[in-house]
């Protein structure tokens, strides 16, 4: 495990301390779970942006191929 120093806004710290007392969870465990949760959200956002970007990159080529297939079907019919 890595050790790090963290500065929190007073309000965030106070709210966290109140919650920790209620749920009886160690502060370290709470922060680890919170950061892991946030990392998952950020990873999903990143993947979504990548998929959108890559979809846009291949969209034009996909339409060209589709048009080619349609013209082949018309020639056969």
LUMVO-112183 format. One record per atom (N, C-alpha, C, O): residue number from 0; residue in three letters; atom name; z, x, y. Coordinates in steps of 0.05 Angstrom, whole numbers, plus 32768, in hexadecimal, padded with zeros to 4 digits. Each point is the difference from the previous one (the first is absolute). Layout:
[pt NUM,'Ala','CA',[Z,X,Y]]
...
//
This chain:
[pt 0,'Unk','N',[8000,8011,7FE8]]
[pt 0,'Unk','CA',[8000,7FEF,8018]]
[pt 0,'Unk','C',[8000,8011,8019]]
[pt 0,'Unk','O',[800A,8017,8000]]
[pt 1,'Unk','N',[7FEB,7FDF,8015]]
[pt 1,'Unk','CA',[7FFF,800D,801A]]
[pt 1,'Unk','C',[8015,7FF4,8012]]
[pt 1,'Unk','O',[8006,7FE8,7FFF]]
[pt 2,'Unk','N',[8004,8029,8012]]
[pt 2,'Unk','CA',[8014,7FF8,8014]]
[pt 2,'Unk','C',[7FF1,7FFF,801B]]
[pt 2,'Unk','O',[7FF1,8012,8006]]
[pt 3,'Unk','N',[8014,7FD9,8009]]
[pt 3,'Unk','CA',[7FF4,7FFE,801B]]
[pt 3,'Unk','C',[8013,7FF5,8013]]
[pt 3,'Unk','O',[8013,7FF2,7FF9]]
[pt 4,'Unk','N',[7FE8,8014,8020]]
[pt 4,'Unk','CA',[8010,7FF5,8016]]
[pt 4,'Unk','C',[7FF0,7FE9,800C]]
[pt 4,'Unk','O',[7FE8,8001,8003]]
[pt 5,'Unk','N',[8026,7FEA,8004]]
[pt 5,'Unk','CA',[7FF3,7FE8,800A]]
[pt 5,'Unk','C',[800E,7FF5,8018]]
[pt 5,'Unk','O',[8019,7FFC,8000]]
[pt 6,'Unk','N',[7FD8,7FFE,8015]]
[pt 6,'Unk','CA',[800C,7FF3,8017]]
[pt 6,'Unk','C',[7FF7,7FE3,8001]]
[pt 6,'Unk','O',[7FE8,7FFA,7FFF]]
[pt 7,'Unk','N',[802B,7FF4,8001]]
[pt 7,'Unk','CA',[7FFA,7FE3,8001]]
[pt 7,'Unk','C',[8009,7FF5,801B]]
[pt 7,'Unk','O',[8014,8009,800C]]
[pt 8,'Unk','N',[7FDE,7FE2,7FFC]]
[pt 8,'Unk','CA',[800A,7FF1,8017]]
[pt 8,'Unk','C',[801B,7FF4,7FF9]]
[pt 8,'Unk','O',[8005,7FF9,7FE9]]
[pt 9,'Unk','N',[800C,8005,802B]]
[pt 9,'Unk','CA',[801B,7FF6,7FFB]]
[pt 9,'Unk','C',[8000,7FE4,7FF2]]
[pt 9,'Unk','O',[800F,7FFB,7FED]]
[pt 10,'Unk','N',[7FE0,7FF4,801D]]
[pt 10,'Unk','CA',[7FFF,7FE5,7FF5]]
[pt 10,'Unk','C',[7FF7,8000,7FE3]]
[pt 10,'Unk','O',[800C,7FF2,7FEF]]
[pt 11,'Unk','N',[7FE0,801E,800A]]
[pt 11,'Unk','CA',[7FF7,8002,7FE5]]
[pt 11,'Unk','C',[8016,800B,7FEE]]
[pt 11,'Unk','O',[8004,7FF6,7FEA]]
[pt 12,'Unk','N',[800A,801E,8020]]
[pt 12,'Unk','CA',[8016,800B,7FF0]]
[pt 12,'Unk','C',[8016,7FEC,7FFB]]
[pt 12,'Unk','O',[800A,7FFD,7FEA]]
[pt 13,'Unk','N',[7FFD,7FF4,802B]]
[pt 13,'Unk','CA',[8016,7FEC,7FFD]]
[pt 13,'Unk','C',[7FF8,7FEA,7FED]]
[pt 13,'Unk','O',[8010,7FF8,7FEF]]
[pt 14,'Unk','N',[7FD7,7FFE,8013]]
[pt 14,'Unk','CA',[7FF7,7FEB,7FEE]]
[pt 14,'Unk','C',[7FFF,800A,7FE3]]
[pt 14,'Unk','O',[8008,7FF2,7FEE]]
[pt 15,'Unk','N',[7FF0,8027,800F]]
[pt 15,'Unk','CA',[7FFF,800C,7FE5]]
[pt 15,'Unk','C',[801B,8003,7FF4]]
[pt 15,'Unk','O',[8005,7FF9,7FE9]]
[pt 16,'Unk','N',[800E,8010,8027]]
[pt 16,'Unk','CA',[801B,8003,7FF6]]
[pt 16,'Unk','C',[800C,7FE5,7FF8]]
[pt 16,'Unk','O',[800E,7FFE,7FEC]]
[pt 17,'Unk','N',[7FED,7FEE,8024]]
[pt 17,'Unk','CA',[800A,7FE5,7FF9]]
[pt 17,'Unk','C',[7FF5,7FF7,7FE5]]
[pt 17,'Unk','O',[800E,7FF5,7FEF]]
[pt 18,'Unk','N',[7FD8,800E,800E]]
[pt 18,'Unk','CA',[7FF3,7FF8,7FE7]]
[pt 18,'Unk','C',[800A,8010,7FE8]]
[pt 18,'Unk','O',[8006,7FF5,7FEB]]
[pt 19,'Unk','N',[7FFD,8025,8019]]
[pt 19,'Unk','CA',[800A,8011,7FEB]]
[pt 19,'Unk','C',[801C,7FF7,7FF6]]
[pt 19,'Unk','O',[8006,8000,7FE9]]
[pt 20,'Unk','N',[800A,7FF8,802A]]
[pt 20,'Unk','CA',[801B,7FF7,7FF9]]
[pt 20,'Unk','C',[7FFF,7FE6,7FF0]]
[pt 20,'Unk','O',[800F,7FFC,7FEE]]
[pt 21,'Unk','N',[7FDE,7FF3,8019]]
[pt 21,'Unk','CA',[7FFD,7FE6,7FF2]]
[pt 21,'Unk','C',[7FF4,8003,7FE4]]
[pt 21,'Unk','O',[8009,7FF3,7FED]]
[pt 22,'Unk','N',[7FE4,801E,8011]]
[pt 22,'Unk','CA',[7FF2,8003,7FE6]]
[pt 22,'Unk','C',[800C,8016,7FEE]]
[pt 22,'Unk','O',[7FF7,8004,7FEA]]
[pt 23,'Unk','N',[801C,800B,8021]]
[pt 23,'Unk','CA',[800D,8015,7FF1]]
[pt 23,'Unk','C',[7FEC,8014,7FF4]]
[pt 23,'Unk','O',[8001,8006,7FE8]]
[pt 24,'Unk','N',[7FEE,8004,8029]]
[pt 24,'Unk','CA',[7FEC,8014,7FF8]]
[pt 24,'Unk','C',[8004,801A,800F]]
[pt 24,'Unk','O',[8006,7FFF,8018]]
[pt 25,'Unk','N',[7FF8,8017,7FDB]]
[pt 25,'Unk','CA',[8002,801A,800E]]
[pt 25,'Unk','C',[7FEA,8003,8015]]
[pt 25,'Unk','O',[7FE9,7FF8,7FFB]]
[pt 26,'Unk','N',[801E,8013,801C]]
[pt 26,'Unk','CA',[7FEC,8003,8016]]
[pt 26,'Unk','C',[7FE8,8010,7FF6]]
[pt 26,'Unk','O',[7FE9,7FF9,8007]]
[pt 27,'Unk','N',[801B,801C,7FEA]]
[pt 27,'Unk','CA',[7FEA,8010,7FF7]]
[pt 27,'Unk','C',[7FED,7FF0,7FEF]]
[pt 27,'Unk','O',[7FE7,8002,8003]]
[pt 28,'Unk','N',[8023,7FEE,7FEB]]
[pt 28,'Unk','CA',[7FEF,7FEF,7FEE]]
[pt 28,'Unk','C',[7FF1,7FEC,8011]]
[pt 28,'Unk','O',[7FE8,7FFB,7FFC]]
[pt 29,'Unk','N',[8025,7FF9,8018]]
[pt 29,'Unk','CA',[7FF4,7FEC,8011]]
[pt 29,'Unk','C',[7FE8,800C,800F]]
[pt 29,'Unk','O',[7FEA,7FF5,8001]]
[pt 30,'Unk','N',[801A,8023,800B]]
[pt 30,'Unk','CA',[7FEA,800D,800F]]
[pt 30,'Unk','C',[7FEA,8008,7FED]]
[pt 30,'Unk','O',[7FE8,7FFD,8008]]
[pt 31,'Unk','N',[801E,800D,7FE1]]
[pt 31,'Unk','CA',[7FEB,8007,7FED]]
[pt 31,'Unk','C',[7FEF,7FE8,7FF8]]
[pt 31,'Unk','O',[7FE8,8001,8000]]
[pt 32,'Unk','N',[8025,7FE8,7FFB]]
[pt 32,'Unk','CA',[7FF2,7FE8,7FF8]]
[pt 32,'Unk','C',[7FEF,7FF5,8018]]
[pt 32,'Unk','O',[7FEA,7FF7,7FFC]]
[pt 33,'Unk','N',[8022,800B,801C]]
[pt 33,'Unk','CA',[7FF2,7FF6,8017]]
[pt 33,'Unk','C',[7FE7,8011,8006]]
[pt 33,'Unk','O',[7FEB,7FF5,8007]]
[pt 34,'Unk','N',[8017,8025,7FF7]]
[pt 34,'Unk','CA',[7FEA,8011,8005]]
[pt 34,'Unk','C',[7FEA,7FFD,7FEB]]
[pt 34,'Unk','O',[7FE8,8000,8006]]
[pt 35,'Unk','N',[8021,7FFD,7FE1]]
[pt 35,'Unk','CA',[7FEC,7FFB,7FEA]]
[pt 35,'Unk','C',[7FF1,7FE6,8005]]
[pt 35,'Unk','O',[7FE8,7FFF,7FFC]]
[pt 36,'Unk','N',[8026,7FEC,800C]]
[pt 36,'Unk','CA',[7FF4,7FE7,8006]]
[pt 36,'Unk','C',[7FEB,8003,8016]]
[pt 36,'Unk','O',[7FEA,7FF6,7FFE]]
[pt 37,'Unk','N',[801E,8017,8018]]
[pt 37,'Unk','CA',[7FEF,8004,8017]]
[pt 37,'Unk','C',[7FE8,8011,7FF8]]
[pt 37,'Unk','O',[7FE9,7FFB,8009]]
[pt 38,'Unk','N',[801B,801A,7FE7]]
[pt 38,'Unk','CA',[7FEA,8010,7FF6]]
[pt 38,'Unk','C',[7FEC,7FEF,7FF1]]
[pt 38,'Unk','O',[7FE7,8004,8003]]
[pt 39,'Unk','N',[8022,7FEA,7FEC]]
[pt 39,'Unk','CA',[7FEE,7FEF,7FF1]]
[pt 39,'Unk','C',[7FEF,7FEE,8013]]
[pt 39,'Unk','O',[7FE8,7FFD,7FFB]]
[pt 40,'Unk','N',[8025,7FF9,801A]]
[pt 40,'Unk','CA',[7FF1,7FEF,8013]]
[pt 40,'Unk','C',[7FEB,8011,800E]]
[pt 40,'Unk','O',[7FE9,7FF8,8002]]
[pt 41,'Unk','N',[801E,8020,8007]]
[pt 41,'Unk','CA',[7FED,8011,800E]]
[pt 41,'Unk','C',[7FE9,8009,7FED]]
[pt 41,'Unk','O',[7FE9,8002,8009]]
[pt 42,'Unk','N',[801E,8003,7FDE]]
[pt 42,'Unk','CA',[7FEB,8008,7FED]]
[pt 42,'Unk','C',[7FEC,7FE9,7FFC]]
[pt 42,'Unk','O',[7FE8,8005,7FFF]]
[pt 43,'Unk','N',[8022,7FE2,7FFF]]
[pt 43,'Unk','CA',[7FEE,7FE9,7FFE]]
[pt 43,'Unk','C',[7FEE,7FFD,8018]]
[pt 43,'Unk','O',[7FE9,7FFA,7FFE]]
[pt 44,'Unk','N',[8023,800A,801A]]
[pt 44,'Unk','CA',[7FF0,7FFE,8019]]
[pt 44,'Unk','C',[7FEA,8015,8000]]
[pt 44,'Unk','O',[7FEA,7FFA,8008]]
[pt 45,'Unk','N',[801D,801E,7FF0]]
[pt 45,'Unk','CA',[7FED,8016,7FFF]]
[pt 45,'Unk','C',[7FE9,7FFA,7FED]]
[pt 45,'Unk','O',[7FE9,8003,8006]]
[pt 46,'Unk','N',[801E,7FF3,7FE2]]
[pt 46,'Unk','CA',[7FEC,7FF9,7FEC]]
[pt 46,'Unk','C',[7FEE,7FEA,800A]]
[pt 46,'Unk','O',[7FE7,8000,7FFB]]
[pt 47,'Unk','N',[8024,7FEC,8012]]
[pt 47,'Unk','CA',[7FF0,7FEA,800B]]
[pt 47,'Unk','C',[7FEC,800B,8014]]
[pt 47,'Unk','O',[7FE9,7FF8,8000]]
[pt 48,'Unk','N',[8020,8019,8012]]
[pt 48,'Unk','CA',[7FEE,800C,8014]]
[pt 48,'Unk','C',[7FEA,8010,7FF2]]
[pt 48,'Unk','O',[7FE8,7FFE,8008]]
[pt 49,'Unk','N',[801F,8011,7FE4]]
[pt 49,'Unk','CA',[7FEC,8010,7FF1]]
[pt 49,'Unk','C',[7FEB,7FEE,7FF2]]
[pt 49,'Unk','O',[7FE8,8005,8002]]
[pt 50,'Unk','N',[8022,7FE5,7FF2]]
[pt 50,'Unk','CA',[7FEE,7FEE,7FF2]]
[pt 50,'Unk','C',[7FED,7FF2,8014]]
[pt 50,'Unk','O',[7FE8,7FFD,7FFB]]
[pt 51,'Unk','N',[8022,7FFB,801C]]
[pt 51,'Unk','CA',[7FEF,7FF4,8015]]
[pt 51,'Unk','C',[7FEB,8014,8009]]
[pt 51,'Unk','O',[7FE9,7FF9,8003]]
[pt 52,'Unk','N',[801F,801F,8003]]
[pt 52,'Unk','CA',[7FEE,8015,8009]]
[pt 52,'Unk','C',[7FEA,8005,7FEB]]
[pt 52,'Unk','O',[7FE9,8001,8006]]
[pt 53,'Unk','N',[8020,8003,7FE1]]
[pt 53,'Unk','CA',[7FED,8006,7FEB]]
[pt 53,'Unk','C',[7FED,7FE8,7FFA]]
[pt 53,'Unk','O',[7FE9,8004,7FF9]]
[pt 54,'Unk','N',[8022,7FE4,8009]]
[pt 54,'Unk','CA',[7FEF,7FE8,7FFD]]
[pt 54,'Unk','C',[7FEA,7FFF,8015]]
[pt 54,'Unk','O',[7FE9,7FF9,7FFA]]
[pt 55,'Unk','N',[801F,800D,801E]]
[pt 55,'Unk','CA',[7FEC,8000,8016]]
[pt 55,'Unk','C',[7FEA,8016,7FFB]]
[pt 55,'Unk','O',[7FE9,7FFC,8007]]
[pt 56,'Unk','N',[8020,801A,7FEE]]
[pt 56,'Unk','CA',[7FED,8016,7FFB]]
[pt 56,'Unk','C',[7FEB,7FF8,7FEB]]
[pt 56,'Unk','O',[7FE9,8008,8001]]
[pt 57,'Unk','N',[801F,7FE9,7FEB]]
[pt 57,'Unk','CA',[7FED,7FF9,7FEA]]
[pt 57,'Unk','C',[7FF3,7FE4,8004]]
[pt 57,'Unk','O',[7FEE,7FFA,7FF1]]
[pt 58,'Unk','N',[801B,7FF7,8023]]
[pt 58,'Unk','CA',[7FF6,7FE5,8003]]
[pt 58,'Unk','C',[7FE1,8000,8005]]
[pt 58,'Unk','O',[7FF2,7FF0,7FF4]]
[pt 59,'Unk','N',[8005,8021,801D]]
[pt 59,'Unk','CA',[7FE3,8000,8006]]
[pt 59,'Unk','C',[7FF0,8007,7FE8]]
[pt 59,'Unk','O',[7FEB,7FF3,7FFA]]
[pt 60,'Unk','N',[801E,8021,7FF7]]
[pt 60,'Unk','CA',[7FF1,8009,7FE8]]
[pt 60,'Unk','C',[8001,7FEA,7FEB]]
[pt 60,'Unk','O',[7FEC,7FFB,7FF2]]
[pt 61,'Unk','N',[802B,7FF7,800B]]
[pt 61,'Unk','CA',[8002,7FEA,7FED]]
[pt 61,'Unk','C',[7FED,7FEA,8007]]
[pt 61,'Unk','O',[7FF4,7FF4,7FED]]
[pt 62,'Unk','N',[8009,8005,802C]]
[pt 62,'Unk','CA',[7FED,7FEB,8008]]
[pt 62,'Unk','C',[7FE3,8009,7FFA]]
[pt 62,'Unk','O',[7FF0,7FEF,7FF7]]
[pt 63,'Unk','N',[800A,8029,800D]]
[pt 63,'Unk','CA',[7FE5,800A,7FFA]]
[pt 63,'Unk','C',[7FFA,7FFE,7FE2]]
[pt 63,'Unk','O',[7FEA,7FF7,7FF8]]
[pt 64,'Unk','N',[8029,8010,7FF8]]
[pt 64,'Unk','CA',[7FFD,7FFD,7FE2]]
[pt 64,'Unk','C',[7FFD,7FE3,7FF8]]
[pt 64,'Unk','O',[7FF0,7FFA,7FEF]]
[pt 65,'Unk','N',[8021,7FF5,801D]]
[pt 65,'Unk','CA',[7FFE,7FE3,7FFA]]
[pt 65,'Unk','C',[7FE5,7FF5,8007]]
[pt 65,'Unk','O',[7FF4,7FF1,7FF1]]
[pt 66,'Unk','N',[8002,8017,8026]]
[pt 66,'Unk','CA',[7FE5,7FF7,8009]]
[pt 66,'Unk','C',[7FEA,800A,7FEC]]
[pt 66,'Unk','O',[7FED,7FF2,7FFB]]
[pt 67,'Unk','N',[8017,8026,7FFC]]
[pt 67,'Unk','CA',[7FED,800B,7FEC]]
[pt 67,'Unk','C',[8000,7FF0,7FE6]]
[pt 67,'Unk','O',[7FEB,7FF9,7FF6]]
[pt 68,'Unk','N',[802D,8000,8001]]
[pt 68,'Unk','CA',[8002,7FF0,7FE7]]
[pt 68,'Unk','C',[7FF3,7FE4,8005]]
[pt 68,'Unk','O',[7FF3,7FF6,7FEE]]
[pt 69,'Unk','N',[8012,7FFF,8029]]
[pt 69,'Unk','CA',[7FF5,7FE5,8006]]
[pt 69,'Unk','C',[7FE2,8001,8000]]
[pt 69,'Unk','O',[7FF3,7FEE,7FF7]]
[pt 70,'Unk','N',[8002,8027,8015]]
[pt 70,'Unk','CA',[7FE2,8002,8001]]
[pt 70,'Unk','C',[7FF5,8005,7FE4]]
[pt 70,'Unk','O',[7FEA,7FF6,7FFA]]
[pt 71,'Unk','N',[8024,8018,7FF4]]
[pt 71,'Unk','CA',[7FF7,8003,7FE5]]
[pt 71,'Unk','C',[8000,7FE5,7FF1]]
[pt 71,'Unk','O',[7FEE,7FFB,7FF1]]
[pt 72,'Unk','N',[8027,7FF5,8014]]
[pt 72,'Unk','CA',[8001,7FE6,7FF3]]
[pt 72,'Unk','C',[7FE9,7FEE,800A]]
[pt 72,'Unk','O',[7FF5,7FF1,7FF0]]
[pt 73,'Unk','N',[8004,8010,8029]]
[pt 73,'Unk','CA',[7FEB,7FF0,800B]]
[pt 73,'Unk','C',[7FE5,8009,7FF5]]
[pt 73,'Unk','O',[7FEF,7FEF,7FFB]]
[pt 74,'Unk','N',[800E,802B,8000]]
[pt 74,'Unk','CA',[7FE7,800A,7FF5]]
[pt 74,'Unk','C',[7FFC,7FF7,7FE3]]
[pt 74,'Unk','O',[7FEA,7FFB,7FF8]]
[pt 75,'Unk','N',[802C,8002,7FFA]]
[pt 75,'Unk','CA',[7FFF,7FF8,7FE4]]
[pt 75,'Unk','C',[7FFB,7FE2,7FFE]]
[pt 75,'Unk','O',[7FF3,7FF7,7FEC]]
[pt 76,'Unk','N',[8016,7FFA,8027]]
[pt 76,'Unk','CA',[7FFE,7FE3,7FFF]]
[pt 76,'Unk','C',[7FE7,7FF5,800A]]
[pt 76,'Unk','O',[7FFC,7FE8,8000]]
//
